[in-house]
Amino acid sequence: MNAFHKLYGNAVVLRNLHQQRRIPYFPEERIFRLRDSRLQEIIHYAANTVPYYRELFKSNKIDPDDIRTVEDLDHLPLITKDMVRQNPSQFLSASRKGRSSILFVTSGSTGTPIHIFHDRESFLANIAFGERERSVIAKLCGKSFRYKTAAILYSGSTMEKVKDLYRQWTFIPVRPEQSAFSVLDRFEEIVKGINQFRPDLLMGYGSYLETFFRMLVLQKYSLHHPKALVYVAEGMTWEGKSLIEDHFGIPVLSQYNAMESFKIGFTCEERDGFHIHDDLCHVKIIDEQGKKAAEGAKGEIVISNLVNHGSVLLNYRLGDIGILSNRKCACGRMLPMLSELDGRAEDILFLPNGRFIHARAIWAVIKKINGVLKYQLIQHEPKRFELKLVTGSPAAYSSIVGEILTGLKALFGETVSIESGHFEDLTPRGREKFRPVLSLCKPKAFE
């Protein structure tokens, strides 16, 4: 990437940086004005440049000027993951921003990857928006910048791709000192690496970090205590948070995001619910009938990304479950809050040799192979697995299953048994969440 592109990237970041740490403390009315102004802009943009919305507004005789506040979004239909998965181009803007946008592929945490495009400007502006979350981390770490960060991810993760692109598109004179580990690294190696690096902040997937700290207790390992922990991409149980905070004395934070919206919410120093980035991504809750849920009722989270001019998603059913709250946080931030969030909590696979494998490691194998529409790996016994694949045809299944099984055995070890089969569909019962990786034999110490 040449210097011109990096200068452009820095200009976008600087243009959006103004008052980012102050916006969460703005009076509600000011936040709502900013939110609705962005809504009006993205509505007109969608009506003019996005195929799905252009046809929707035309066929239903919807005037974009009639959608002025987020309450007016109720006049638009709900968008499902399947709609975007089956025809991503319908939601991609035909504008210059859309044509030059960056493709991201969801992690497959639902078993069926989705193609989402982010325009370059909103992608770069996300660096500036991150000041809201970084201010919380800086306070807990006792440093405004240059706090040391260690992350436990998987090779090829979205977070790694985002960071690589930021390096290509921006000049950052003072980068935080960072160390990266893989979910495929041995537990002992990660412990040793953290003790040597001594990070102020530890980041990773919710279920992985919970298992990691449970293993520390069970195996009586000593670990350098970071000043804060941030889990992302999936949930962590209440018991897991309590273990980390009470036993290890490490404050546990979370950042709520998705491929469809890089910023949805974050927990603050109080760690009592998620502050929603309402001016960037509006959140509402719907009931089982798809109607707006009653105040304080639990329901499905629906998002409207107000800043992305690549894939425009309004009233998008994210699939997580939560409760909106009217209460104000003791921290003084005035952003709306999610008092409860039941996000994805991915299963961990425990092997007989003591290793544990995160679900993202399975996705790292699957995503390399074209033709998989949906998948599920079930661990019935420590060394007995079942692989279910949905492909376009039985012939397509036959052409790729061998390569997938080879990749999985390289991950688990040759002594495991993996039965495989072709399926027309993999549908959970009722509102039960589909798990692409499912373990039926967790160690008793983790039950």
C-alpha positions as CSV (number, residue, x, y, z in Angstrom):
1,M,0.0,0.0,0.0
2,N,1.5,3.3,-1.0
3,A,2.0,6.5,1.1
4,F,-1.0,8.2,-0.6
5,H,-3.4,5.5,0.7
6,K,-1.9,5.7,4.2
7,L,-2.3,9.5,4.2
8,Y,-5.9,9.0,3.1
9,G,-6.5,6.5,5.9
10,N,-5.0,8.8,8.5
11,A,-7.2,11.6,7.3
12,V,-10.3,9.5,7.7
13,V,-9.4,8.5,11.2
14,L,-8.5,12.1,12.3
15,R,-11.8,13.4,10.7
16,N,-13.8,11.0,12.8
17,L,-11.7,11.2,16.0
18,H,-13.2,14.4,17.3
19,Q,-15.1,13.9,20.6
20,Q,-15.3,10.1,20.3
21,R,-14.5,9.7,24.0
22,R,-17.1,12.4,24.9
23,I,-20.0,11.2,22.7
24,P,-21.1,8.4,25.1
25,Y,-21.6,11.2,27.8
26,F,-23.6,13.5,25.5
27,P,-27.2,14.2,26.6
28,E,-29.6,11.6,25.3
29,E,-31.3,14.1,22.9
30,R,-28.0,14.9,21.3
31,I,-27.1,11.2,20.8
32,F,-30.5,10.6,19.3
33,R,-30.1,13.5,16.9
34,L,-26.8,12.2,15.7
35,R,-28.3,8.7,15.4
36,D,-31.3,9.8,13.4
37,S,-29.2,12.1,11.2
38,R,-27.1,9.1,10.2
39,L,-30.3,7.0,9.7
40,Q,-31.7,9.5,7.3
41,E,-28.5,9.6,5.3
42,I,-28.2,5.8,5.0
43,I,-31.9,5.4,4.1
44,H,-31.6,7.8,1.1
45,Y,-28.3,6.1,0.2
46,A,-29.9,2.6,0.3
47,A,-33.0,3.8,-1.7
48,N,-30.7,5.1,-4.5
49,T,-27.9,2.6,-4.6
50,V,-28.7,-0.7,-3.0
51,P,-30.7,-3.1,-5.2
52,Y,-32.8,-4.7,-2.4
53,Y,-33.9,-1.4,-0.9
54,R,-34.3,0.3,-4.3
55,E,-36.8,-2.3,-5.3
56,L,-38.4,-2.4,-1.8
57,F,-39.0,1.3,-1.7
58,K,-40.3,1.4,-5.3
59,S,-42.6,-1.6,-5.1
60,N,-44.1,-0.6,-1.7
61,K,-44.2,3.1,-2.6
62,I,-42.1,4.1,0.4
63,D,-40.9,7.6,0.5
64,P,-37.4,7.7,2.1
65,D,-38.2,11.1,3.6
66,D,-40.9,9.4,5.7
67,I,-38.2,7.5,7.6
68,R,-36.8,10.1,9.9
69,T,-36.2,8.4,13.3
70,V,-35.4,4.8,14.3
71,E,-39.0,4.3,15.3
72,D,-39.8,4.6,11.6
73,L,-37.7,1.5,10.9
74,D,-40.7,-0.5,12.0
75,H,-42.2,0.3,8.5
76,L,-39.4,-1.7,6.9
77,P,-39.3,-5.6,6.8
78,L,-36.9,-7.6,8.8
79,I,-33.8,-8.9,7.1
80,T,-32.6,-12.5,7.8
81,K,-29.1,-14.0,7.6
82,D,-30.4,-16.4,4.9
83,M,-31.5,-13.5,2.7
84,V,-28.0,-12.0,2.8
85,R,-26.2,-15.4,2.5
86,Q,-28.2,-16.4,-0.5
87,N,-27.8,-13.1,-2.4
88,P,-25.2,-10.8,-0.9
89,S,-25.1,-8.6,-4.0
90,Q,-28.7,-7.5,-3.4
91,F,-27.5,-5.7,-0.2
92,L,-24.3,-4.3,-1.7
93,S,-24.4,-0.7,-2.8
94,A,-23.8,-0.1,-6.5
95,S,-22.1,3.2,-5.6
96,R,-18.3,3.8,-5.9
97,K,-18.1,3.1,-2.1
98,G,-19.8,-0.2,-2.6
99,R,-17.8,-1.2,-5.6
100,S,-14.5,-0.6,-3.8
101,S,-15.6,-2.0,-0.4
102,I,-13.7,-4.8,1.4
103,L,-15.1,-8.3,1.6
104,F,-15.3,-10.1,4.9
105,V,-16.6,-13.7,5.5
106,T,-18.3,-14.4,8.8
107,S,-16.6,-17.0,11.0
108,G,-19.0,-19.8,10.4
109,S,-20.1,-19.7,14.1
110,T,-23.6,-20.4,12.8
111,G,-22.4,-23.2,10.5
112,T,-23.1,-21.1,7.4
113,P,-20.7,-18.3,6.4
114,I,-22.0,-15.0,5.0
115,H,-20.3,-12.5,2.8
116,I,-20.4,-8.9,4.2
117,F,-18.8,-5.9,2.5
118,H,-17.5,-2.8,4.4
119,D,-16.8,0.4,2.6
120,R,-13.2,1.7,3.2
121,E,-14.2,5.0,4.8
122,S,-16.4,3.4,7.5
123,F,-13.8,0.6,8.0
124,L,-11.1,3.2,8.7
125,A,-13.5,5.4,10.8
126,N,-13.9,2.3,13.0
127,I,-10.4,3.0,14.4
128,A,-11.7,6.4,15.7
129,F,-14.9,4.9,17.0
130,G,-12.8,2.5,19.0
131,E,-11.7,5.4,21.3
132,R,-14.9,4.9,23.2
133,E,-13.9,1.4,24.2
134,R,-10.2,2.1,24.5
135,S,-10.9,4.8,27.1
136,V,-12.3,2.1,29.4
137,I,-9.3,-0.2,28.9
138,A,-6.9,2.7,29.4
139,K,-8.5,3.6,32.7
140,L,-8.2,0.0,34.0
141,C,-4.7,-0.4,32.7
142,G,-3.6,3.0,34.2
143,K,-2.1,4.1,30.8
144,S,-3.6,6.3,28.1
145,F,-1.6,4.5,25.4
146,R,1.2,1.9,25.0
147,Y,-0.4,-0.6,27.3
148,K,0.8,-4.1,26.4
149,T,-1.8,-6.3,24.8
150,A,-1.8,-10.1,24.3
151,A,-4.5,-11.8,22.2
152,I,-5.4,-15.4,21.8
153,L,-7.1,-15.9,18.4
154,Y,-6.8,-18.2,15.5
155,S,-4.8,-17.7,12.4
156,G,-6.8,-16.0,9.7
157,S,-9.4,-14.6,12.2
158,T,-11.3,-11.4,11.3
159,M,-9.5,-9.5,14.0
160,E,-6.2,-10.4,12.4
161,K,-7.4,-9.4,9.0
162,V,-8.7,-6.1,10.3
163,K,-5.4,-5.2,12.0
164,D,-3.4,-6.2,8.9
165,L,-5.6,-3.9,6.8
166,Y,-5.2,-1.0,9.3
167,R,-1.4,-1.4,9.1
168,Q,-1.7,-1.2,5.3
169,W,-4.0,1.8,5.2
170,T,-2.7,4.0,8.0
171,F,0.5,5.5,9.5
172,I,0.3,4.9,13.3
173,P,3.3,6.5,15.0
174,V,2.8,4.9,18.4
175,R,1.5,1.3,18.2
176,P,0.7,-0.6,21.4
177,E,3.1,-3.4,22.2
178,Q,1.3,-6.6,21.2
179,S,1.8,-10.3,21.4
180,A,-0.4,-12.9,19.6
181,F,-1.1,-16.5,20.4
182,S,-3.2,-19.0,18.6
183,V,-6.0,-21.2,20.0
184,L,-4.0,-24.0,18.4
185,D,-1.0,-23.4,20.7
186,R,-0.6,-25.7,23.6
187,F,-1.9,-24.5,26.9
188,E,1.5,-24.6,28.5
189,E,3.1,-22.6,25.7
190,I,0.5,-19.8,26.0
191,V,0.9,-19.6,29.8
192,K,4.7,-19.4,29.4
193,G,4.3,-16.7,26.7
194,I,2.0,-14.6,28.8
195,N,4.3,-14.8,31.8
196,Q,7.2,-13.7,29.7
197,F,5.4,-10.9,27.9
198,R,3.5,-9.7,31.0
199,P,0.6,-7.9,29.2
200,D,-1.6,-5.2,30.7
201,L,-4.6,-6.5,28.6
202,L,-5.5,-10.0,27.6
203,M,-8.0,-10.5,24.8
204,G,-9.7,-13.6,23.3
205,Y,-12.9,-15.5,22.6
206,G,-15.2,-15.8,25.6
207,S,-15.5,-19.6,25.8
208,Y,-11.7,-20.1,25.2
209,L,-10.7,-17.6,27.9
210,E,-13.1,-19.2,30.4
211,T,-11.7,-22.6,29.7
212,F,-8.1,-21.3,29.8
213,F,-8.6,-19.9,33.4
214,R,-10.4,-23.0,34.6
215,M,-7.4,-25.0,33.4
216,L,-5.1,-22.7,35.4
217,V,-7.1,-23.5,38.5
218,L,-7.3,-27.3,37.8
219,Q,-3.6,-27.7,36.9
220,K,-2.4,-25.1,39.5
221,Y,-0.5,-23.0,37.0
222,S,0.8,-19.6,37.9
223,L,0.0,-16.8,35.5
224,H,0.9,-13.1,35.3
225,H,-2.3,-11.2,36.1
226,P,-3.2,-8.7,33.4
227,K,-4.9,-5.5,34.6
228,A,-8.0,-6.2,32.4
229,L,-9.4,-9.0,30.2
230,V,-11.6,-8.4,27.2
231,Y,-13.6,-11.2,25.6
232,V,-15.0,-10.8,22.1
233,A,-17.0,-12.7,19.4
234,E,-19.0,-14.9,21.7
235,G,-20.3,-15.2,25.2
236,M,-18.8,-16.1,28.6
237,T,-20.9,-17.7,31.4
238,W,-21.6,-15.8,34.6
239,E,-19.6,-18.5,36.4
240,G,-16.6,-18.0,34.2
241,K,-16.6,-14.2,34.7
242,S,-16.9,-14.7,38.5
243,L,-14.0,-17.2,38.5
244,I,-11.7,-14.7,36.6
245,E,-12.8,-11.7,38.7
246,D,-13.0,-13.2,42.1
247,H,-10.3,-15.9,42.0
248,F,-7.8,-14.0,39.9
249,G,-8.8,-10.4,40.6
250,I,-8.9,-9.5,36.9
251,P,-11.7,-7.1,35.8
252,V,-13.6,-8.7,32.8
253,L,-14.8,-6.5,30.0
254,S,-16.6,-7.4,26.7
255,Q,-17.0,-5.8,23.3
256,Y,-20.1,-6.7,21.5
257,N,-19.6,-6.7,17.7
258,A,-20.3,-8.8,14.7
259,M,-19.1,-9.0,11.1
260,E,-22.3,-7.2,10.1
261,S,-21.4,-4.3,12.4
262,F,-18.0,-3.7,13.9
263,K,-19.4,-1.7,16.7
264,I,-22.6,-2.7,18.6
265,G,-21.8,-2.3,22.3
266,F,-19.3,-2.5,25.1
267,T,-19.1,-2.9,28.9
268,C,-17.6,-0.1,30.9
269,E,-15.7,0.1,34.2
270,E,-18.9,-0.8,36.1
271,R,-19.2,-4.0,34.1
272,D,-23.0,-4.1,34.5
273,G,-24.5,-4.3,31.0
274,F,-23.5,-3.2,27.5
275,H,-23.5,0.4,26.4
276,I,-24.9,0.4,22.8
277,H,-23.2,2.5,20.1
278,D,-26.6,3.8,19.2
279,D,-25.4,6.5,16.8
280,L,-23.4,3.8,14.9
281,C,-25.6,0.7,15.1
282,H,-29.2,0.9,16.4
283,V,-30.5,-2.1,18.4
284,K,-34.1,-3.2,19.0
285,I,-35.6,-6.3,20.5
286,I,-38.3,-8.4,18.8
287,D,-40.5,-11.1,20.2
288,E,-41.2,-14.6,18.6
289,Q,-43.8,-13.1,16.3
290,G,-41.2,-10.6,14.9
291,K,-42.9,-7.6,16.6
292,K,-41.2,-5.1,18.8
293,A,-40.8,-6.7,22.3
294,A,-42.5,-5.2,25.3
295,E,-40.3,-2.9,27.4
296,G,-37.9,-5.0,29.6
297,A,-38.8,-8.2,27.8
298,K,-36.2,-10.7,26.5
299,G,-36.1,-11.2,22.7
300,E,-34.1,-11.4,19.6
301,I,-31.6,-8.6,18.8
302,V,-32.2,-6.7,15.5
303,I,-29.5,-4.3,14.3
304,S,-29.4,-1.5,11.8
305,N,-25.8,-0.5,10.8
306,L,-25.9,3.3,10.3
307,V,-22.4,3.8,9.0
308,N,-21.5,1.1,6.6
309,H,-21.9,2.0,2.9
310,G,-20.9,-1.4,1.6
311,S,-23.5,-4.0,2.6
312,V,-26.4,-2.0,3.9
313,L,-28.3,-3.9,6.6
314,L,-31.4,-2.3,8.2
315,N,-33.6,-4.3,10.6
316,Y,-31.2,-7.2,10.4
317,R,-31.9,-10.2,12.6
318,L,-28.6,-10.9,14.3
319,G,-29.8,-14.0,16.2
320,D,-28.5,-13.1,19.7
321,I,-31.0,-12.7,22.6
322,G,-31.0,-9.7,24.9
323,I,-33.0,-7.2,27.0
324,L,-32.9,-3.5,26.5
325,S,-32.8,-1.4,29.7
326,N,-34.0,2.1,30.5
327,R,-31.7,2.5,33.5
328,K,-28.6,4.7,33.5
329,C,-25.2,3.4,34.3
330,A,-23.3,4.8,37.3
331,C,-20.4,5.6,34.9
332,G,-22.3,8.5,33.5
333,R,-22.5,7.4,29.9
334,M,-25.9,8.1,28.4
335,L,-25.9,5.5,25.6
336,P,-28.8,3.0,25.7
337,M,-28.0,-0.2,27.5
338,L,-28.5,-4.0,27.1
339,S,-29.0,-5.3,30.6
340,E,-28.7,-8.9,29.4
341,L,-27.1,-10.5,26.4
342,D,-27.2,-14.2,25.5
343,G,-24.7,-14.3,22.7
344,R,-23.1,-17.3,21.0
345,A,-21.2,-19.5,23.4
346,E,-19.2,-21.9,21.4
347,D,-18.3,-25.4,22.6
348,I,-14.8,-26.5,23.5
349,L,-13.6,-29.9,22.5
350,F,-11.5,-31.7,25.1
351,L,-9.1,-34.4,23.8
352,P,-7.8,-37.4,25.8
353,N,-4.3,-36.0,25.8
354,G,-5.4,-33.0,27.8
355,R,-5.6,-30.6,24.9
356,F,-8.7,-28.4,24.3
357,I,-9.8,-27.2,20.9
358,H,-11.8,-24.1,20.3
359,A,-14.6,-24.1,17.6
360,R,-12.8,-21.4,15.6
361,A,-10.0,-24.0,15.0
362,I,-12.6,-26.2,13.3
363,W,-13.7,-23.2,11.2
364,A,-10.1,-22.6,10.2
365,V,-10.1,-26.1,8.5
366,I,-13.6,-25.8,6.9
367,K,-13.2,-22.3,5.5
368,K,-10.2,-23.3,3.3
369,I,-12.5,-25.7,1.3
370,N,-15.0,-24.4,-1.2
371,G,-18.4,-26.1,-1.4
372,V,-19.5,-26.3,2.2
373,L,-22.9,-24.7,2.7
374,K,-23.3,-25.7,6.3
375,Y,-21.5,-28.0,8.8
376,Q,-21.7,-29.5,12.2
377,L,-19.0,-31.5,14.1
378,I,-20.3,-33.5,17.1
379,Q,-18.0,-35.0,19.7
380,H,-19.8,-38.1,21.1
381,E,-16.8,-39.4,23.0
382,P,-13.3,-38.1,23.6
383,K,-12.0,-39.8,20.4
384,R,-15.3,-40.3,18.5
385,F,-16.6,-37.6,16.2
386,E,-19.4,-37.2,13.7
387,L,-19.2,-34.7,10.8
388,K,-22.3,-33.5,9.1
389,L,-22.0,-31.5,5.8
390,V,-24.5,-29.7,3.7
391,T,-23.2,-29.2,0.1
392,G,-24.8,-28.4,-3.2
393,S,-25.0,-32.1,-4.2
394,P,-23.8,-35.6,-3.1
395,A,-21.1,-35.4,-5.8
396,A,-19.8,-32.1,-4.3
397,Y,-19.8,-33.8,-0.9
398,S,-17.7,-36.7,-2.2
399,S,-15.2,-34.4,-3.8
400,I,-14.4,-32.4,-0.6
401,V,-15.1,-34.7,2.4
402,G,-11.7,-36.4,2.2
403,E,-9.8,-33.1,2.4
404,I,-11.8,-32.0,5.4
405,L,-11.3,-35.2,7.3
406,T,-7.6,-35.0,6.6
407,G,-7.5,-31.5,8.0
408,L,-9.5,-32.4,11.1
409,K,-7.3,-35.5,11.8
410,A,-4.2,-33.3,11.5
411,L,-5.8,-31.1,14.2
412,F,-7.0,-33.8,16.5
413,G,-4.5,-36.6,15.9
414,E,-4.7,-39.7,13.7
415,T,-6.1,-41.9,16.5
416,V,-9.6,-40.2,16.5
417,S,-12.5,-41.7,14.7
418,I,-14.6,-39.3,12.5
419,E,-17.8,-40.5,10.9
420,S,-19.1,-38.3,8.1
421,G,-22.3,-37.9,6.2
422,H,-24.0,-35.7,3.6
423,F,-27.2,-33.8,4.7
424,E,-29.8,-31.8,2.8
425,D,-30.1,-29.4,5.8
426,L,-29.1,-29.0,9.4
427,T,-31.9,-27.2,11.2
428,P,-32.2,-26.8,15.0
429,R,-35.4,-27.4,16.8
430,G,-37.7,-24.4,17.6
431,R,-35.7,-21.4,18.7
432,E,-32.8,-23.6,19.8
433,K,-29.4,-22.1,18.7
434,F,-27.6,-24.1,16.1
435,R,-24.1,-25.1,17.2
436,P,-21.7,-26.0,14.4
437,V,-19.4,-27.6,17.0
438,L,-21.0,-29.6,19.7
439,S,-19.4,-31.5,22.5
440,L,-21.4,-34.2,24.3
441,C,-18.6,-35.3,26.6
442,K,-17.2,-32.4,28.6
443,P,-14.9,-33.2,31.5
444,K,-16.8,-33.5,34.8
445,A,-14.7,-30.6,36.2
446,F,-16.3,-28.3,33.6
447,E,-19.9,-29.4,33.9
